[in-house]
Amino acid sequence: MINEVDIEHYKELNTPQPDPVERPAHYTMHPSGIECIQITEHMGFNLGNALKYIWRCDLKQDAVEDLRKAMWYINRELEKRNDSGKTNLDNA
């Protein structure tokens, strides 16, 4: 007969455990259940990184630092677009 301890042990064995390389805890803690990479892999580098820092800022120790990092990537993207004269309408 299966008891509660057996059920909990089974759940632990079948639940992906955080791994500092493959599945860091702050990558998988978002309330939506979605990993940030599922969205950012479809974006350009600068915007993807900005979103990554915004996405996880409240899941790590220093939200302000992560928001500053996001701003750095956004500013870099703005500079790139200003230098090239590219606008959103250019992609239409």
C-alpha positions as a printed NumPy array, in Angstrom:
array([[  0.   ,   0.   ,   0.   ],
       [  1.284,   3.477,  -0.918],
       [  1.402,   6.007,   1.896],
       [  1.869,   9.791,   1.974],
       [  5.627,   9.523,   2.467],
       [  5.919,   7.385,  -0.672],
       [  3.859,   9.882,  -2.673],
       [  5.974,  12.849,  -1.533],
       [  9.176,  10.945,  -2.296],
       [  7.85 ,  10.151,  -5.794],
       [  7.009,  13.83 ,  -6.371],
       [ 10.521,  14.869,  -5.312],
       [ 12.096,  12.366,  -7.705],
       [  9.975,  13.529, -10.632],
       [ 10.208,  17.284, -10.062],
       [ 13.064,  18.974, -11.928],
       [ 15.497,  20.183,  -9.316],
       [ 17.28 ,  23.52 ,  -9.603],
       [ 20.685,  23.199, -11.222],
       [ 23.045,  26.186, -11.22 ],
       [ 23.722,  25.758, -14.947],
       [ 20.663,  24.143, -16.529],
       [ 17.827,  25.319, -14.256],
       [ 18.859,  27.978, -11.715],
       [ 16.077,  28.554,  -9.208],
       [ 15.546,  32.197, -10.238],
       [ 14.984,  31.071, -13.854],
       [ 11.96 ,  28.976, -12.964],
       [ 10.322,  30.932, -10.125],
       [  8.211,  33.348, -12.178],
       [  4.516,  33.046, -11.172],
       [  3.505,  32.468, -14.799],
       [  5.439,  29.21 , -14.886],
       [  7.124,  30.375, -18.087],
       [ 10.891,  30.571, -18.31 ],
       [ 12.178,  33.88 , -19.588],
       [ 14.228,  32.192, -22.318],
       [ 11.028,  30.901, -23.926],
       [ 10.307,  34.511, -24.892],
       [ 13.727,  36.123, -25.199],
       [ 15.078,  33.559, -27.654],
       [ 12.738,  35.133, -30.217],
       [ 14.138,  38.64 , -29.675],
       [ 17.288,  40.478, -30.566],
       [ 20.204,  40.344, -28.148],
       [ 19.807,  43.75 , -26.453],
       [ 16.035,  43.615, -26.038],
       [ 16.143,  39.987, -24.949],
       [ 18.685,  40.776, -22.26 ],
       [ 16.716,  43.819, -21.086],
       [ 13.594,  41.681, -20.756],
       [ 15.566,  38.992, -18.928],
       [ 16.691,  41.452, -16.264],
       [ 13.204,  42.954, -15.897],
       [ 11.598,  39.493, -15.78 ],
       [ 13.808,  38.241, -12.96 ],
       [ 14.498,  41.436, -10.996],
       [ 12.12 ,  40.6  ,  -8.159],
       [ 13.327,  37.005,  -7.98 ],
       [ 16.907,  37.916,  -7.116],
       [ 18.48 ,  39.884,  -4.277],
       [ 19.038,  43.264,  -5.904],
       [ 16.101,  44.337,  -8.08 ],
       [ 17.483,  47.847,  -8.595],
       [ 20.759,  46.483,  -9.968],
       [ 18.891,  44.255, -12.418],
       [ 16.7  ,  47.158, -13.527],
       [ 19.839,  49.223, -14.15 ],
       [ 21.227,  46.373, -16.253],
       [ 17.971,  46.319, -18.242],
       [ 18.274,  50.06 , -18.83 ],
       [ 21.849,  49.584, -20.044],
       [ 20.669,  47.12 , -22.719],
       [ 17.723,  49.332, -23.695],
       [ 20.019,  52.34 , -24.052],
       [ 22.412,  50.27 , -26.15 ],
       [ 19.529,  49.246, -28.431],
       [ 18.383,  52.873, -28.725],
       [ 21.9  ,  53.964, -29.684],
       [ 22.113,  51.204, -32.274],
       [ 18.792,  52.183, -33.804],
       [ 19.562,  55.905, -33.744],
       [ 22.916,  55.294, -35.436],
       [ 21.32 ,  53.217, -38.173],
       [ 18.272,  55.449, -38.595],
       [ 16.123,  52.343, -38.126],
       [ 12.557,  52.702, -36.839],
       [  9.757,  50.221, -36.207],
       [  8.17 ,  51.311, -39.478],
       [ 11.242,  50.09 , -41.361],
       [ 10.234,  46.518, -40.535],
       [  6.675,  46.851, -41.884]])
